Amino acid sequence: IDLVEAHGTGTKVGDATEIRALKEVYSPHCDVNQVAVGSVKSQIGHAKAAAGVAGVIKTVMALYNETIPPTIKAEQPAEELKDSTFYVTPKARPWIPSGSKPRRAAVSAFGFGGSNFHCVLEEADHPEAFTGGQRVHLMTYGADSKDQLITKMKTDMEALTKGRTMRQLSRDLRQEFSPSSQHRLAFATQNGDDGVAVLQQMLVELQKNTTSSWSSPRGAVYSCETSKGAVAAMFPGQGAQYPGMFQDLACDAPQFRQSLQAFQGAAKDLPASLVDMIYSVGIYHDPTKQKKQVERLKQTQIAQPALGATSIGLWQFLKSFGMNADFYCGHSFGELTALCAADVWDISTFIKCALSRGRFMAEKSDENPGTMVALKGDYALAQSVVDAIGEEICIANVNSPNQIVLSGTTPAVRKAIEFCGRQNIVCKELVVSNAFHSPLMAKAEKKFRTVVNSSKWLEPSGTVFSNVTGEAYGEDAKAGKSAIVRQLTSTVQFSNMIESMYEKGARTFIEIGPGARLSGLVDQILGGKEHRCIAMDRS
């Protein structure tokens, strides 16, 4: 059982007594922070004779939506809850069960006269697969003329007055939408919106604006211009991850949860549940615990599968809206995600490679694991630093024309930092476990090669670009496998790669994953050239 909907009246004595009774039953069989506990009374008050059925309804909806619901006004746990089997979550979190067991929840309802009721609920198979979000709905209209667009929206307004829901309308619009339509309008709605009023507002904006392309403060986007250039999907690498990334989306998008569940099921060697390490439990507002969570998520063997699970989950969610890309690329680990997004690797191969790569790269060798330093300067300047230090340091990342990362043994990197100080070169040592993208990763590369060589390499659905060469992968599977393996000890040619994609027609770069670092780098690389960067994560 993962969730207990408690009677939870909010009284000190009553809650303490209920928690002690629950601990007596659960604690001998469960780990710390394993079971969520909450009460709908925090949201609606005490419904008297209906309090029990209110708890049942809440729990049924939690099972159906695969989400652990929040208990509001409970920022700090009662003393009986601290470091116990149970935790209270003030924010909704995705409900990802461990192993293959179904989701289960328990509900308690206690009557004033001594009548006590308890039931256990288990999820049923969903009658149909979810599509799109459950709270937010994307509305996409396309037509050959503006008048046809207006007519279609008026027809949908009438359908909404006759019982059609915005969720149903959103689903049908996405299936019907074609990017090749001459006139295109997109906007988002959410549960609770008056659908007719929203469409009426969009009609007003559509008739008011006479320009060929516009966007509104509400988030609506319209265009009748021809699409410019190719679309490139970019996936971030290690360092972009952070606790709670895409937590709202994880609760709303089944495709995202499916990715989390697939990774968690395979990540059995990690120190804790992968989902719990991304979306923490039992931390509350304790600064010490919050810091520990951040530090744990920085560990390479955890960071890489966490990035993989969230980035490919976001991509699968976007695909459910009909999104595709012409080009695919990533930064360091992100290139693995790009290979999966482009269908070179299926999801099981991607998970296997992500977990093994993180584990191999995190292994401490008997020798110095090394470190890394970022320089502000161009390639020639970085090479001059390498030449001044010697053989135990190399250029690891060419991120942009003025951002280079060096990697090597700790003594060599320390010398490089001292040298930069004397030469007035701006630099910053990076907090890393190993000297990535350097010869010190040779052992990890050898082990990773065995995993990659035993994996299938499928026909790509788009053009994938390599960090090692800065150019597109060829058709030779053997050469492709060699390139993704050699990346561990080679320079990440991100700047050259973006230039190459631009030369081949990429004009829209979409960053799919946590953060917006790659978008910033692309803007630096392309400068004043015509392009557009969109980062899916604006946090």
C-alpha positions as CSV (number, residue, x, y, z in Angstrom):
1,I,0.0,0.0,0.0
2,D,1.5,3.3,-1.1
3,L,-1.2,5.8,0.2
4,V,-3.3,6.0,3.3
5,E,-6.2,8.4,3.3
6,A,-6.5,9.0,7.0
7,H,-9.5,10.1,9.0
8,G,-7.2,13.1,9.9
9,T,-9.4,15.5,11.9
10,G,-6.4,17.8,12.5
11,T,-6.5,17.6,16.3
12,K,-3.2,16.9,18.0
13,V,-4.5,14.0,20.1
14,G,-6.6,12.5,17.3
15,D,-4.0,12.6,14.6
16,A,-1.2,11.4,16.9
17,T,-3.3,8.4,18.0
18,E,-4.2,7.5,14.4
19,I,-0.6,7.8,13.2
20,R,0.6,5.6,16.1
21,A,-1.9,2.9,15.2
22,L,-0.9,3.0,11.6
23,K,2.8,2.8,12.5
24,E,2.1,-0.2,14.7
25,V,0.7,-2.0,11.6
26,Y,2.9,-0.7,8.8
27,S,6.4,0.0,10.3
28,P,7.5,-3.6,10.8
29,H,7.1,-4.2,7.1
30,C,8.0,-0.9,5.5
31,D,10.9,1.5,5.0
32,V,11.1,5.1,6.1
33,N,9.0,7.5,4.0
34,Q,7.5,4.6,2.0
35,V,3.8,5.4,2.5
36,A,2.1,8.7,1.8
37,V,-0.6,9.8,4.4
38,G,-3.0,12.6,4.0
39,S,-6.6,13.7,4.5
40,V,-9.1,15.4,2.2
41,K,-10.3,17.4,5.3
42,S,-7.3,19.7,4.7
43,Q,-9.0,20.8,1.5
44,I,-12.8,20.7,2.2
45,G,-13.1,20.6,6.0
46,H,-15.0,17.9,7.9
47,A,-18.0,16.8,5.8
48,K,-19.5,15.0,8.9
49,A,-21.5,12.0,7.6
50,A,-20.0,12.4,4.1
51,A,-16.4,12.6,5.3
52,G,-15.7,8.9,4.7
53,V,-17.1,8.8,1.2
54,A,-15.2,12.1,0.4
55,G,-12.0,10.2,1.3
56,V,-13.0,7.3,-0.9
57,I,-13.7,9.6,-3.9
58,K,-10.3,11.4,-3.4
59,T,-8.5,8.0,-3.3
60,V,-10.3,6.7,-6.4
61,M,-9.3,9.8,-8.3
62,A,-5.7,9.4,-7.0
63,L,-5.6,5.9,-8.4
64,Y,-7.2,6.9,-11.6
65,N,-4.8,9.8,-12.2
66,E,-1.7,7.9,-10.9
67,T,-0.9,10.8,-8.6
68,I,-0.2,11.1,-4.9
69,P,-2.4,14.1,-4.0
70,P,-1.2,16.8,-1.7
71,T,-2.4,17.5,1.8
72,I,-2.5,21.3,2.1
73,K,-1.8,23.4,5.2
74,A,0.6,20.7,6.4
75,E,4.1,22.1,5.7
76,Q,5.7,20.6,8.7
77,P,5.0,17.0,9.9
78,A,3.7,16.1,13.3
79,E,6.3,14.7,15.7
80,E,4.9,11.2,15.2
81,L,5.5,11.4,11.4
82,K,9.2,12.4,11.5
83,D,11.5,9.8,10.1
84,S,8.7,7.2,10.1
85,T,7.1,4.9,7.5
86,F,4.7,7.7,6.6
87,Y,5.2,11.1,4.9
88,V,3.0,14.0,4.1
89,T,3.4,15.6,0.7
90,P,2.4,19.3,0.4
91,K,2.6,19.1,-3.4
92,A,1.2,16.5,-5.8
93,R,3.8,13.9,-7.0
94,P,3.7,11.2,-9.6
95,W,2.6,7.8,-8.3
96,I,5.1,5.3,-9.7
97,P,4.7,1.9,-8.0
98,S,7.8,-0.3,-7.3
99,G,8.2,-3.4,-9.4
100,S,5.1,-4.8,-11.2
101,K,2.7,-4.5,-8.4
102,P,-0.5,-2.4,-8.9
103,R,-1.2,0.9,-7.1
104,R,-3.0,0.3,-3.9
105,A,-4.4,2.7,-1.3
106,A,-6.2,2.4,2.1
107,V,-9.0,4.7,3.4
108,S,-10.0,5.1,7.1
109,A,-13.3,6.7,8.3
110,F,-14.1,6.9,12.0
111,G,-17.6,7.7,13.3
112,F,-18.1,9.9,16.5
113,G,-20.2,7.1,18.0
114,G,-17.4,4.5,17.6
115,S,-18.2,3.1,14.1
116,N,-14.9,2.6,12.4
117,F,-14.5,1.7,8.7
118,H,-11.4,0.9,6.7
119,C,-11.1,-0.2,3.0
120,V,-8.3,-1.0,0.6
121,L,-8.6,0.0,-3.0
122,E,-6.6,-1.2,-6.0
123,E,-6.3,0.4,-9.4
124,A,-8.2,-1.1,-12.3
125,D,-7.0,-1.3,-15.9
126,H,-7.8,1.9,-17.7
127,P,-10.5,1.3,-20.4
128,E,-8.5,3.4,-22.8
129,A,-5.0,4.8,-23.0
130,F,-4.7,8.4,-21.9
131,T,-3.7,10.9,-24.6
132,G,-2.4,14.4,-23.8
133,G,-2.6,16.0,-20.4
134,Q,-5.4,15.7,-17.8
135,R,-5.4,19.2,-16.5
136,V,-4.1,21.2,-19.5
137,H,-5.4,20.8,-23.0
138,L,-3.7,22.1,-26.2
139,M,-6.1,23.4,-28.8
140,T,-4.7,23.3,-32.4
141,Y,-6.7,24.7,-35.3
142,G,-5.6,24.6,-39.0
143,A,-7.4,25.7,-42.1
144,D,-6.8,26.9,-45.7
145,S,-8.3,30.3,-44.9
146,K,-9.0,32.6,-42.0
147,D,-12.7,32.4,-42.6
148,Q,-12.6,28.6,-42.5
149,L,-10.7,28.8,-39.2
150,I,-13.4,31.1,-37.7
151,T,-16.2,28.8,-39.0
152,K,-14.6,25.7,-37.4
153,M,-14.2,27.5,-34.0
154,K,-17.9,28.6,-34.1
155,T,-18.9,25.0,-34.8
156,D,-16.9,23.8,-31.9
157,M,-18.4,26.4,-29.6
158,E,-21.9,25.1,-30.4
159,A,-20.7,21.5,-29.8
160,L,-19.4,22.6,-26.3
161,T,-22.9,23.9,-25.4
162,K,-24.3,20.5,-26.2
163,G,-22.1,18.6,-23.8
164,R,-18.8,18.1,-25.6
165,T,-15.8,18.6,-23.3
166,M,-12.6,20.6,-23.9
167,R,-10.6,17.4,-23.3
168,Q,-12.5,15.6,-26.1
169,L,-12.2,18.6,-28.4
170,S,-8.5,18.9,-27.7
171,R,-7.9,15.2,-28.6
172,D,-9.8,15.5,-31.9
173,L,-8.1,18.8,-32.9
174,R,-4.6,17.3,-32.3
175,Q,-5.5,14.3,-34.5
176,E,-6.9,16.6,-37.3
177,F,-4.2,19.2,-37.2
178,S,-1.7,19.5,-40.0
179,P,1.4,21.8,-39.8
180,S,1.0,22.3,-43.6
181,S,-2.3,24.2,-43.1
182,Q,-2.1,27.8,-44.4
183,H,-3.6,29.3,-41.3
184,R,-2.7,27.9,-37.9
185,L,-3.8,28.8,-34.4
186,A,-2.8,27.2,-31.1
187,F,-3.6,27.9,-27.5
188,A,-3.9,26.1,-24.2
189,T,-6.9,25.7,-21.8
190,Q,-7.1,23.9,-18.5
191,N,-9.8,22.2,-16.4
192,G,-12.2,24.7,-15.0
193,D,-12.1,27.1,-17.9
194,D,-15.3,28.0,-19.6
195,G,-14.7,26.5,-23.1
196,V,-17.2,28.6,-24.9
197,A,-15.8,31.8,-23.3
198,V,-12.2,30.8,-24.2
199,L,-13.1,30.1,-27.9
200,Q,-15.1,33.4,-28.0
201,Q,-12.0,35.3,-26.7
202,M,-9.8,33.5,-29.3
203,L,-12.3,34.5,-32.0
204,V,-12.1,38.2,-31.0
205,E,-8.3,38.1,-31.1
206,L,-8.3,36.3,-34.4
207,Q,-10.6,38.9,-36.0
208,K,-8.8,41.8,-34.3
209,N,-5.2,40.9,-35.4
210,T,-4.5,41.4,-39.1
211,T,-0.8,40.6,-39.2
212,S,0.4,37.4,-40.7
213,S,1.9,36.1,-37.4
214,W,1.1,37.1,-33.8
215,S,1.0,35.9,-30.2
216,S,-1.2,37.0,-27.3
217,P,-0.5,37.5,-23.6
218,R,-2.8,34.6,-22.9
219,G,-0.4,32.3,-24.8
220,A,-2.2,32.0,-28.2
221,V,0.0,31.8,-31.3
222,Y,-1.2,32.4,-34.8
223,S,0.6,32.3,-38.2
224,C,-0.2,32.1,-41.9
225,E,3.5,32.3,-42.8
226,T,5.5,29.4,-44.4
227,S,7.6,27.5,-41.9
228,K,11.3,28.6,-42.1
229,G,13.9,25.9,-42.0
230,A,14.2,22.6,-40.2
231,V,13.5,21.8,-36.6
232,A,16.3,20.5,-34.3
233,A,15.6,18.7,-31.1
234,M,18.3,19.2,-28.5
235,F,18.8,17.2,-25.3
236,P,20.8,18.4,-22.3
237,G,23.6,16.6,-20.5
238,Q,24.7,16.0,-16.9
239,G,24.5,19.2,-14.8
240,A,21.1,20.2,-16.1
241,Q,19.2,18.0,-13.6
242,Y,17.6,19.4,-10.5
243,P,15.2,18.1,-7.8
244,G,11.6,18.2,-8.8
245,M,12.2,18.7,-12.5
246,F,8.9,18.6,-14.4
247,Q,7.0,17.5,-11.3
248,D,3.7,19.1,-12.5
249,L,4.1,17.4,-15.9
250,A,4.9,14.1,-14.3
251,C,1.5,14.3,-12.5
252,D,-0.3,15.3,-15.6
253,A,1.2,13.3,-18.5
254,P,0.9,9.5,-18.7
255,Q,3.7,9.3,-21.3
256,F,6.0,11.0,-18.8
257,R,5.1,8.6,-16.0
258,Q,5.6,5.6,-18.3
259,S,9.2,6.8,-18.9
260,L,9.8,7.2,-15.1
261,Q,8.3,3.7,-14.4
262,A,10.4,2.1,-17.1
263,F,13.6,3.6,-15.8
264,Q,12.8,2.9,-12.2
265,G,12.0,-0.7,-12.9
266,A,15.5,-1.2,-14.5
267,A,17.4,0.9,-12.0
268,K,17.6,-1.7,-9.3
269,D,21.2,-1.0,-8.3
270,L,20.7,2.6,-7.3
271,P,20.7,3.4,-3.6
272,A,17.0,4.4,-3.5
273,S,14.0,4.7,-5.8
274,L,14.9,6.8,-8.8
275,V,11.6,8.6,-8.7
276,D,12.0,9.4,-5.0
277,M,15.5,10.8,-5.7
278,I,14.0,13.1,-8.3
279,Y,10.8,13.9,-6.4
280,S,11.7,13.9,-2.8
281,V,9.7,12.7,0.1
282,G,10.0,13.5,3.8
283,I,12.3,16.5,3.2
284,Y,9.7,19.3,4.0
285,H,11.6,22.5,4.6
286,D,14.7,21.1,6.2
287,P,17.7,22.9,4.5
288,T,20.1,20.0,5.4
289,K,17.9,17.4,3.8
290,Q,17.3,19.7,0.8
291,K,21.1,20.1,0.3
292,K,21.6,16.3,0.6
293,Q,19.0,15.7,-2.1
294,V,20.7,18.2,-4.5
295,E,24.1,16.6,-3.9
296,R,22.7,13.0,-4.4
297,L,21.2,14.0,-7.7
298,K,24.6,15.3,-8.8
299,Q,26.1,11.8,-8.5
300,T,26.8,10.5,-12.1
301,Q,25.2,7.1,-11.7
302,I,22.0,8.9,-10.5
303,A,22.1,12.1,-12.6
304,Q,22.3,10.3,-16.0
305,P,19.3,8.0,-15.6
306,A,17.4,10.8,-14.0
307,L,18.1,13.0,-17.0
308,G,17.3,10.2,-19.4
309,A,13.9,9.4,-17.7
310,T,12.7,13.0,-17.7
311,S,14.1,14.1,-21.1
312,I,12.7,11.2,-23.0
313,G,9.5,11.4,-21.0
314,L,9.1,15.0,-22.1
315,W,9.9,14.0,-25.7
316,Q,7.2,11.2,-25.7
317,F,4.7,13.7,-24.3
318,L,5.5,16.2,-27.1
319,K,5.2,13.4,-29.6
320,S,1.6,12.7,-28.4
321,F,0.8,16.2,-29.7
322,G,2.2,15.3,-33.1
323,M,5.7,16.9,-32.7
324,N,8.6,15.6,-34.7
325,A,12.0,16.9,-35.6
326,D,14.3,16.9,-38.6
327,F,17.5,16.9,-36.7
328,Y,18.5,15.5,-33.3
329,C,21.4,16.2,-31.1
330,G,22.5,16.3,-27.4
331,H,25.3,17.5,-25.2
332,S,27.4,14.7,-23.8
333,F,24.8,12.3,-22.1
334,G,22.1,14.1,-24.1
335,E,23.3,12.5,-27.3
336,L,22.1,9.1,-25.9
337,T,18.6,10.7,-25.5
338,A,18.8,12.0,-29.0
339,L,19.5,8.5,-30.4
340,C,16.4,7.2,-28.6
341,A,14.3,10.2,-29.7
342,A,15.4,9.5,-33.3
343,D,14.5,5.8,-32.9
344,V,18.0,4.6,-33.3
345,W,17.6,3.0,-29.9
346,D,14.4,1.6,-28.5
347,I,13.5,2.6,-25.0
348,S,14.9,-0.6,-23.4
349,T,18.3,-0.1,-25.2
350,F,18.4,3.5,-24.1
351,I,17.7,2.6,-20.5
352,K,20.4,0.0,-20.5
353,C,22.9,2.3,-22.0
354,A,22.0,5.2,-19.8
355,L,22.3,3.2,-16.6
356,S,25.6,1.5,-17.6
357,R,27.2,4.7,-18.9
358,G,26.4,6.5,-15.6
359,R,27.7,3.6,-13.5
360,F,30.9,3.1,-15.5
361,M,31.7,6.9,-15.5
362,A,31.1,7.1,-11.8
363,E,33.5,4.3,-10.9
364,K,36.5,5.6,-9.0
365,S,39.8,4.2,-10.4
366,D,42.9,3.5,-8.4
367,E,44.5,6.5,-10.0
368,N,43.5,10.1,-9.6
369,P,39.9,10.5,-11.0
370,G,40.7,14.0,-12.2
371,T,38.6,17.1,-12.4
372,M,37.5,19.8,-14.9
373,V,37.7,23.6,-15.4
374,A,35.7,26.0,-17.6
375,L,37.5,28.8,-19.4
376,K,36.1,32.0,-20.8
377,G,37.8,32.3,-24.1
378,D,38.1,30.9,-27.6
379,Y,39.5,27.6,-28.8
380,A,43.0,29.0,-29.5
381,L,43.2,30.4,-26.0
382,A,42.2,27.1,-24.4
383,Q,44.7,25.2,-26.6
384,S,47.4,27.6,-25.4
385,V,46.6,26.7,-21.8
386,V,46.7,23.0,-22.6
387,D,50.1,23.4,-24.4
388,A,51.5,25.3,-21.4
389,I,50.5,22.5,-18.9
390,G,51.4,19.3,-20.8
391,E,50.0,15.9,-21.6
392,E,47.7,15.3,-18.6
393,I,45.1,17.8,-19.6
394,C,42.9,18.2,-22.7
395,I,40.0,20.1,-24.2
396,A,36.8,18.3,-23.1
397,N,34.0,20.6,-24.3
398,V,33.8,23.3,-27.0
399,N,30.5,24.6,-25.8
400,S,30.5,28.0,-27.7
401,P,33.0,30.3,-29.3
402,N,33.9,31.7,-25.9
403,Q,33.2,28.8,-23.5
404,I,35.7,25.9,-23.4
405,V,36.0,23.2,-20.7
406,L,39.3,21.5,-19.9
407,S,39.6,18.0,-18.3
408,G,42.5,16.1,-16.8
409,T,44.3,14.9,-13.7
410,T,43.7,17.0,-10.6
411,P,47.4,18.3,-10.5
412,A,47.3,19.3,-14.1
413,V,43.9,21.1,-13.8
414,R,45.2,22.9,-10.7
415,K,48.3,24.1,-12.7
416,A,45.9,25.2,-15.4
417,I,43.9,27.3,-12.9
418,E,47.1,28.9,-11.6
419,F,48.3,29.6,-15.1
420,C,45.0,31.2,-16.0
421,G,45.3,33.4,-12.9
422,R,48.7,34.6,-14.0
423,Q,47.4,35.3,-17.5
424,N,44.2,37.0,-16.4
425,I,42.1,34.3,-18.0
426,V,38.7,33.9,-16.4
427,C,38.1,30.3,-15.3
428,K,36.1,28.2,-12.8
429,E,36.7,24.7,-11.5
430,L,33.7,22.5,-12.0
431,V,32.3,20.2,-9.3
432,V,32.6,16.8,-10.9
433,S,33.4,13.3,-9.8
434,N,35.8,12.5,-12.7
435,A,37.6,14.0,-15.6
436,F,34.9,13.4,-18.2
437,H,35.7,13.5,-21.9
438,S,39.4,12.8,-21.3
439,P,41.7,9.8,-21.6
440,L,41.0,9.2,-17.9
441,M,37.7,7.7,-19.0
442,A,39.4,4.9,-20.9
443,K,38.2,2.2,-18.6
444,A,34.7,3.4,-18.7
445,E,34.8,3.6,-22.4
446,K,36.0,0.0,-22.7
447,K,33.2,-1.3,-20.6
448,F,30.6,0.9,-22.3
449,R,31.7,-0.4,-25.7
450,T,30.7,-3.9,-24.7
451,V,27.2,-2.7,-23.8
452,V,26.7,-0.6,-27.0
453,N,28.1,-3.2,-29.4
454,S,25.7,-5.8,-28.0
455,S,22.7,-3.4,-28.7
456,K,20.5,-3.0,-31.8
457,W,21.2,0.1,-33.9
458,L,18.0,0.9,-35.9
459,E,17.2,3.1,-38.8
460,P,16.8,6.7,-37.6
461,S,13.6,8.7,-38.1
462,G,15.7,11.9,-38.5
463,T,19.3,13.0,-38.8
464,V,21.3,12.6,-35.6
465,F,24.5,14.6,-35.1
466,S,27.6,13.4,-33.2
467,N,29.5,15.2,-30.4
468,V,32.7,13.6,-31.6
469,T,32.7,14.8,-35.2
470,G,30.3,17.7,-35.0
471,E,28.7,16.2,-38.1
472,A,25.7,14.0,-38.9
473,Y,26.0,10.2,-38.2
474,G,26.4,8.2,-41.3
475,E,24.5,5.0,-42.3
476,D,27.1,2.6,-41.0
477,A,25.8,1.2,-37.7
478,K,29.3,0.1,-36.6
479,A,30.7,3.6,-37.1
480,G,27.8,5.0,-35.2
481,K,28.3,2.7,-32.2
482,S,32.0,3.6,-32.2
483,A,31.2,7.4,-32.2
484,I,28.8,7.2,-29.2
485,V,31.4,5.1,-27.3
486,R,34.4,7.3,-28.1
487,Q,32.5,10.3,-26.9
488,L,33.5,9.4,-23.3
489,T,37.2,10.1,-24.1
490,S,36.7,12.7,-26.8
491,T,36.1,16.4,-27.1
492,V,32.4,17.4,-27.2
493,Q,32.3,19.5,-30.4
494,F,29.0,21.2,-29.5
495,S,29.7,24.5,-31.1
496,N,30.8,22.9,-34.4
497,M,27.8,20.6,-34.3
498,I,25.3,23.5,-34.0
499,E,27.1,25.3,-36.9
500,S,26.8,22.1,-39.0
501,M,23.1,21.8,-38.2
502,Y,22.5,25.4,-39.2
503,E,24.4,24.9,-42.5
504,K,22.1,22.0,-43.2
505,G,19.0,24.1,-42.7
506,A,18.1,24.1,-39.0
507,R,16.5,27.3,-37.9
508,T,14.3,26.3,-34.9
509,F,16.2,24.7,-32.0
510,I,14.0,23.1,-29.2
511,E,15.7,22.2,-26.0
512,I,13.9,19.2,-24.5
513,G,14.9,18.5,-20.9
514,P,15.6,20.4,-17.7
515,G,17.0,23.9,-17.8
516,A,17.8,26.2,-20.7
517,R,21.6,26.0,-21.0
518,L,21.7,24.7,-24.5
519,S,19.5,27.4,-25.8
520,G,21.9,30.0,-24.4
521,L,24.8,28.3,-26.0
522,V,23.1,28.1,-29.4
523,D,22.4,31.9,-29.2
524,Q,26.1,32.5,-28.5
525,I,27.1,30.2,-31.3
526,L,24.8,31.6,-34.0
527,G,24.9,35.2,-32.8
528,G,22.9,37.4,-35.2
529,K,22.1,34.6,-37.7
530,E,18.4,34.0,-38.2
531,H,17.2,31.3,-35.8
532,R,14.9,30.7,-32.8
533,C,15.5,28.8,-29.6
534,I,12.7,27.4,-27.5
535,A,13.5,25.8,-24.1
536,M,10.7,23.6,-22.8
537,D,11.7,24.2,-19.2
538,R,11.4,27.8,-18.2
539,S,12.2,27.3,-14.5
